[in-house]
Every structure is written in C-alpha cells, then in structure tokens.
Amino acid sequence: MVRSEEHAPEAARKKIAAVITEYFAGSHADVIVTKFLKGFPIDEGLQSPRVDVVSLYIDQVTDLDIGHAMASAHGVPVFPSITKTLTLGGDSLAVDGVLLIGEHGDYAWNEKDQQLFPRKFFMEQICGVMAGSGRSIPVFNDKHLSYNWHDAKWMVDRAEELGAPLMAGSSLPVVWRDPWLEHELDTPIEEAIAIGFSGLDIYGFHTLEVLQCMVERRRGGESGVAAVTCLEGEAVWRAAEQGRWSRDLAEAACATLENKPDGPMQKHCEDPAVFLVEYTDGLQAAALMLDGYVEDLAYASRVDGQTLATAFLAQGHGGTELPFAHFSYLSLNIEEMFLTGVAPFPIHRSLLTSGVLEAALTSRHQDHRRLETPWLDISYRSYETLPWRPTGSRPTGACLDPWPPSRPDSPGNEDLSHD
C-alpha cells in the first residue's frame, strides 16, 4: 500500500492532540502516546510516526507522572484545559486529530464496580471545540466508549452529527493469534465463546471485544444483541451442564493457551463468571472469565460442525522495558484514520461491546437476572481488511528490541508499507 502522507513535507503533517486522564510508565497513555512520539515497533521493524503530537492535556498529575517530562523532551506543550489543547492556546480548532486516552486515574466507582472514567465528558469538550470552530476531525477513544449506554450512544451520535470520524476499542483485535484464525465474511458461525480473566469491568471489555471482533463476521453481518445474563460462582458450571454455554468450546479455546496450570478449569477458578450473550439472529455466545486459570485470552467457535480455536496473545504481562508492541498495531490503525479520515473498522463494534458490558454488569448487580436489551439492536458489517495487524503467532523483529528506541528515524528504521 502506497501512502501519500509518508514522505509529506513537515508543514503538511497532521497535528495531533492527546487528551489524557493520567500518564505514568506502563499506562495506556504511555503505551499509545509515547509510540506516537518515539515510533511503533512491529514485527517487520520500527515504523516512524507519520503524524506529530503537538499538544497534551493531563487531567490528573501524580508523583508517578512521566507525561510532562516526555512532553518537554519532545517539545510538546502541556495545556491546562482540553479547549486550549485543541486550539493550541488560540480561539479555534488548530489540530487534525485527537487521542482520547481516558484510562487510569483516581475516579469514583459505582455500585456495579464500574470506574467512572470521564470519557464522555472529555468527548463533549472535544465536540464543543469542533462545533464552535466549524470543522471536524478524527477522534480515537481508548477502550470502551463509556460505562453507561446513554453516554456511549451520545458519543457516537454526536460524532456522526458533526461528521467526525470516530474510532474506539483496545488492542485485542490486533494482537498475535496462535494459530492464525480470521473468519471470512459471512462465515456460518453456529456458536462461539471467548475466554478471559481479571476484573469483570476492565477485562470483561477485552474478552467481549475478542468475541465481537470474531462473531461480527458471521453470515449476514452483525444484527445486535437481544439479551445478556451474567452468572458467577457455581452457577457458571451449572449453566454449562444446562447447555447455556459450551464446555467443549471453552476447553478447545483454553487448549490454545500455554500459560495455565494442569488440570480442569473448574479446579483453579474459585470465582468464575460468564456473560451469556443472545444475539438477535439466534447466535448463542459467551464470554467466560477464568481468573486463576488463564493469563491470556482465547476464542473458539463452531462452524459447519467443526471447532475452530485460537489464542489472542499480547506482548508480556509486565515490565515497562517491554515495548508492548500490540499497542503499535492499534496505534498504526489509529494513525491511518488520522491520515485518511476513515476509521479502519466500524465504531458500532465498540458501541455494541460497550453496551453488552454495561448490560452484563447490570445483570450481575440485579441478582444475575437475564436482561433483555432491545436498545442493542445495532447492525453493521465488519471490515474487508485491516491496514495493520500481525499475522505471526508471536512477537518478532523490532517488537523484541530494547525500548524505548534511541530515535525513530535512525538508519534502518525506514517506513514500512502494508496491504
């Protein structure tokens, strides 16, 4: 793929603002924004940024903050408000794209164990600057859109009203897969399951996103979700016995994972959870949370009677010396949107996944009742291809090099083109 922006003169490069809740080593701001400053390590080499981060807003600054030092080192001003960040201290919109990284920080939790990150509040201000300036620009929102459906839907509707390209989600759809599995469009998926771990809010989204990025490619495309149920503890295993989720699919998915103890999953999970997702077209799917048994995510489905399974593998589980290169692939797709004005996959995936997660946590809060979700009648069609993604089973090349790189434009770090 030839990109006209790759060797554009400095004056033509897109200017990007980063609006951040908190910026510390290993934070989402670090693994995304720092790559936009230093370069994107991928399997084939170190990709130089094709856009420029020109302003930062950091909502909460703690003793762990690295954002100000990072900004100073790269000559990027830090502004005291979102408005000033997008106007570069002036009176109207002066940037060409926004990274909205609303993850981490000292924000309240509600009774459903959801952390109330101010993503919609940030988006309101971003949209306010666009509306007041009479110009719209692409926005990337990290992870799910909001903790509640009303705000998530507002974010999508307002961006559409303004004509602003909007992209959201996490890196999970573009991590390494082992073995490689990508459903062709219109695959006749009969049932599916995704395997996850950790907290139901923070990693429930990741697990649902693994599920959704696969099942959206089923025959007829995505048509929405009719009902969601969250179960916990012994009720999870009883539901499997009742055929409400497939134990053999779960075992097939887990069989692709290396980092797990010997013995059955039930032996190692003191408090399992499952989100049962009933799609409007009849597909039955589940997100099974096996904290204590797995440390990676996986997926399995049944297609024409055949079981297909794959592991979704991110790079490492800790240590800020790692480049966390799966965020490079996410960031390069974000950069593609900044350059082209077109999101590489539909925002409706993130909207639907955000809504399913909220419904699951509401079901849990309401004594694990089945929750009908007529508002999740969201139809869309998945992408044909993605501009950037790994196709190997494990990180290689520059993903394994020391981080951070000395200079993104040093010899041997030439731009790479992908189809």
N, C-alpha and C positions, 0 to 999 in steps of 0.2 A: 504494500500500500504506500503510495507516494503522498506525503503530507506537505502542502504548500507552506505551512507555518514553520517547518523545521529549521529553515535557514533564513527566516524573515529578518529584516533589519531590526535593530534594537527598538526603534520607535514604533514598530508595528506589533511588538509582542504584547500579548494580553496582560492586563494588570489585574491581580487577584487580591482580594481582601480576605483575611481569616478572622472569623468571629468565634471565640473560644471560651469555654467555661473555665478550664484550668489547664496549665501547660507545665507538666513535670516529666522527668525522664520515664519513658515507657508508657506515657499517657497516649490517648488517641490523637491528641494534638501533636505529640512528638512523632508518632509513627506515620502520620499523614503529612502535617505541615512541614516538618523537618525534611522530609523527602522532596517536597516542592522547593525547598531551599538548597539541598545538597545533592539531589539526584536519586534515581529509582533503581536499586539493584534488582535485576531479574536474572533468570537462568542464562540468558544469552549475553549479559554484560550490564554495565552501568549506563542507564539511559539518562541523558541530560534533560533537565526541565526545559520545556518549550514555552512556558509562561513565567511571569515574575510575581511573586508575593510582594506586595508593595505597602501593606498596612496590616496591623494586628489590633484586635481588641481582646483583652483577657479579663473575664468577669471577676474571677477570684484569684488573687495572688497570695501564695503561701511561702513559707521558708523553703519549700521544695521547688519553687518556680525556676524554670530554665528559659521561659519564653522571652523575658527581657534581655537576657544575655544572648540568646540566639538571634533576636531581632537586631541587637546592637552589632553583633558580628557580621550580619548581612546587610546592614544599612537600612533596615526596615523600621519605620516609625511605629510606636505603640500609642494608640489614641485612647482617650478617656471615655469614649462613647461609641456605640455602633454607628450612629449617624456620621460622626467625624471620621470613622474608619472607612466608610463607603464613599464619603465626599473628599477624603484626604485633607480634611480640615477646611474645606470650602463650603459652598452653598448648594451644590448639586452633585449627583452621582458622578464619580470620577474613576470607577474601576469597571472591569469587564466580566467579573465573576466573583462568587463568594463561596468560601469553605465555611460551613456552619458546623463546628465540632462541639456539640453540646453533650459531652460525656465526661464524667468525673466532676467532683466538686462537693461542697458542703450544702446540699439541698435537701429539703424535707422528704420524708417518706409518708405515704398514705396507708390506710388500713388494709390495702391489698398488697402491701410490700412492694409498691412501685416507687422508685425515686423520681421526684418531680422536677426533672431537668427542664430548663426554660426554653426549649427549642421553639415552641410556638411563639413565645414572647419575643425571642430573637428574630424569628421569621416575620413577625408583624412589623418590626422596626426596619428590617431589610426591605420589605414590600412597601413600607411607607416612603422610604427614600426613593425607590423606583417610581412609585406613583407620583410623588412630588416633582420628580425630575423629568417625567415623560419618557423614560427609557427603561427597558427591562433587560436583565442579564441572567445568565445561568446561575443556579444555586445548587450546591451539594449539601445535603443534610446527613450527617453521620448516624448510622443505625436506624432504629425505628423513628417514625415521624413525631409521635407524642405518646404519652402514657394514657391518653383518653381519645376516644373516637372523634368526638366533636372537634378537637384541636387538630388532629391528624387530617381529617377531611377538609377543614378550613385551609390548612396549609396547601393542600393540593388544588383546591378550588381557587384560592387567591392567586397562586402562581399561574394557573391556567387563564384566569381573568386578565392578568397583566401580560400574558404572553411570555412568561419567564420559564425557560427550560428548568425542570426540577428533577433531581436525581437523589436517591436516598439508599440506605442499606449498609451492610457491613461487607467485610472482605470474604465471607464464607463462600459465596458463589464463585469466587475466582481463586480459591486455594487449590493445592495439588490434589488429585484424585487417584486412588490406587485400589483396584485397577481403573483405568480411564473409563468413564461412563458418562455419556451425554445422550439423553433421549432425543431422537429425531422428532421434529414437529409432527403432531398428530399420532403419536405412539399410543396404542390401546392399553393404557395402564389400568390394571384391574384393582389393585390395592397397593398401598405404599406406607413406609414408616421411615422416620428419621430418628437417630439416636443422639442424645446429648447428655450433658452433665451440668453441675453447678447450679446457681440460683435460678429460680423459675422466671424472674423478670429479665435479668441480664443475659443469661444463656438460653432461656426459653425462646427469646427472639432469634438467636443464632440457629437453634435447632429447627424452628419453624421456617426460617429462611432457607435452610438446606432442603427441607421438604418442598417448599413452594417453588424454588428455582428449578426443581425437577418435575413436579407434577403439573406445572403450568404448561408444559409441552405435550400434554396428553391430547387425545383426539378431541377436536372441537375447540381447543384452547380453554382458557380459564373462564369460568362462569360464576364463580362466587361460592360462598360458604353458607350453608343453611343452619347449622347448629354446632356448638362447641361444648365439650364437657371436660373438666379437669378432675382427675382422680389421684389419690395419694395412698401410700402405705399398702396394706393387704388388699385394698380394693383394686389396685393395679393388677395384681396377679389374678384375682377373681375375674376381672374383665377379660383377661386373656383366655381363661378357661371357658368363658361365655362366648368367645369368638368376636369380642368387640375390638380387639387388635390382634395381629398375627404374631404368635410366639416364634414361628419358624422364620418369618421375615426378619424379626428382630435378631434372631440368632445368626441369620445369614449376614446381616449388616455388621454385627459385632465380630463375626469371624474375619472381617477385613482389617480389624484393628489389632495391632501388636501390643500396645501398652495397656494390658489388662491382666488381672490375676487368673490363675487356674480355677476351674470350677464354674458352676452355673451362675448367671447374673443374680438370681434371687439370693444366693448365699452372701453376696457382697454389698447388697443395697438395703440399708436399714430403712430408708425413707424414699422409695421410688415415687415417681409421678408420671402421669401420662396426660397429654392433651389429645382427646379424641375429636377429630375434625371431619364433619359430614359435609361434603361438597354438594352443591345444588344439582349436579348432574349424576349423583349417586355414588361417586367415588368415596370410599371409606379410607381414611388415612389417620396416622397418629404420630405424635412427637413424644418419644419415650425418654424420660430423664433418668439416667442410671448413675447418679453421683456415687462414687466409691468403687465403681466397676470399670468405667471407661474414663479416658483423659483426652479423647479426640471425638470427633463427630463422624457419623456414618449414615448411609441411606440404603434402603433396599425396596424393590418393588416386584410385582408380578405382572409380566407382560406375556400374553398368549400362553399362559400356564407356565412360563419359565421365570425363575427367580434371578434377578439381576441385583448386584450389590456393589458398593464402593465405599471407601473411606474418604472423608474430607479432611485433609491434613494441612494445618497451618504450620508455620515455622517456629518450633520450640514453645516452651511453656514458661520462660522466664529469662532474666538476664538482659540488661539494657545493651550489652555488647552485641546482641543479635540484631540484624537489620530488620527482622520481621517482614520479610520480603513479600509475603502475601498482601501486605498493605501497598506494596509497589504496584501490583497488578490492579488493585482497586483504584489507586491514585492515578494511574495512567489512563484508566477509563474515565475518571473524573476530568482529567486534563483534556481528553478527547472531546468531552462535552463543552469545555471552555473554548476549545478551538473551533468546533463545528457548529455549536449551538443546538446539538441534538443529543439527548440522553441515550446511552447505548442500550438500555433496557427500560421497559415501561415503569413509570413511577407507581403504577397501580399494584405492582408486586409488593412494594414496601407499604403501600396503603392497606392492602388486604392483610399482610402479615402483621402489621401494627394492630389492626382490628381484631384479628384472631387471638393475638397475645392478650389484649385487654379483656376479651370475652372469656378466655381461659382463666385469667386471674380473678375475674368477677365470679365465674362458676365456682372456683375454689373458695372465695370469700362467702358465697351463698350456699354453704354446705354441699359443695360439689354437685350441684344440680345441673342438668342439661339445659343449656341456654340457647334458645332459638335466636338466630342473628339475621333477620331479614334485611338489615342495613348493609350487610356484607355481600349484596348481590352485585359484585364487581366483575365485569367481563373485560378481558384483554387477551392479546395474543403475544406470546413470547418472541424474543429476538430471532433473527435468522442466524447471525454470527456475532461474536463479541470481538472488539478490536484487540483487546489484550487479555491473555489468560495463559497460565502454564498448561502444558499438555503432558509433562512427565509425571512420575509418581512421587518424586522427592525434590527438594530444592537442590540446584546445582549452580555452577558458574559463579557470578558475582553475588548471588544470594549467600554464598559461603565466605565471602571476603570480609576482612575486618570492617567494622562500622564504627564511626562514620568514615566515608571516603575523604581523602585529602582535598580533592577538587572534582566536581562533577564533569568538568571539561578537560581533564588531563588526558594525555595521549592514551589511546586505546579505549576511551570511553565515548566513542562516537555514537550518534543516534542510531537506533535500530528501527527498521520498519517491519510491521507485522500485518498479515492479512487477517 
